[in-house]
């Protein structure tokens, strides 16, 4: 007599639900927006730099120190040079506000020149405030004419140069008047003076010359002084 087994045995057929079950690794993640990218591809993307961003150079502390060293050296050298120059600048005398007055004794110099000159050297007395920066006898002047030369300084610090000679000639007069033709004349103490005047223009400075004929010589007054100062000197020369 045979008995039938009701439970599953070795020869029983498998559960049909097992045939349709998928492996756990093959089931997509329901929270992801799409299929997951392989891990190796994501790592490559993270390691690749953006092509639009240039690498920023980084200087080390030693490199920055070497770059700044020449600038620091130049600044230190300039400071040392200034410190060395300061004592010399402090010791320099301050310039005078007014031009130098030599106070030459024209009368005494005229007596010495009279021993050589063939005329009487003029030594006009111009009064207070006037002085002479130079007074000399030039037996061999640059233009070849021996002359007595005095530089009078007015109270307003204008220089009136006086040149006196007994050997005047047209070339010498042209040089002394700077080729300026006569523009006026003035009679002072009986002596007629020819006035040569040029105003300042362009590269030429103002210039004035008074030419007078004395009994034994010719006198030329020249410079950039006002007309009143020229007339003052001419009057003193004419009145001797």
Secondary structure as UniProt FT lines:
FT   TURN            10..11
FT   HELIX           16..19
FT   HELIX           24..26
FT   TURN            30..31
FT   HELIX           39..47
FT   TURN            51..52
FT   HELIX           61..91
FT   HELIX           106..114
FT   TURN            115..116
FT   TURN            128..129
FT   STRAND          131..138
FT   TURN            142..143
FT   STRAND          147..153
FT   TURN            155..156
FT   STRAND          159..165
FT   HELIX           170..176
FT   TURN            177..179
FT   STRAND          184..188
FT   TURN            189..190
FT   STRAND          191..198
FT   TURN            202..203
FT   STRAND          207..213
FT   STRAND          218..223
FT   HELIX           227..238
//
